Amino acid sequence: MKNPPFIHQTVKKRVELLGFMIYDIYNGIFFSDIFSAKEE
């Protein structure tokens, strides 16, 4: 049941990339909400 190291690395990189994408989207929405609230 051991995974080859390169597959583990690929999965880890994909998970990290997905995490950064979600983080960027969350921050983008969060900051755009602040700026739109300031403009009103």
N, C-alpha and C positions, 0 to 999 in steps of 0.2 A: 504493500500500500504506500510505499515511499514515492513521492513525486520527484522527478528529475529537477535539479536546481534551476535550470533555465526556464522551465515552465513556471516554477514558483516565482521567479524574478519577474516574468512577463505578467503574471496575474497581479503581483504586488504593484508593478508600475501602472497597470490599468486601473487598479483600485485607487491609487494615489492621484492619477490623472482625473478620474471621475470625481474624487473628492475636491480637487482644485476647481473643476468646472462648476460643481454645485456651490462651492464657496464663492466663486466669482459672480455667479448668477444671484446668489443671496445678497452679496454686498452691493451689486448693481441695483437690485430692486430696493434695497434698504436706503442707499444714498439717493436714488432718484426720488423716493418718497420724501426724504428730508428736503431736497431742493425744490420739489413741487410745492411742498407745504410752506417753504419760505417765500415763494413767489406769490402765493395767494394773499 
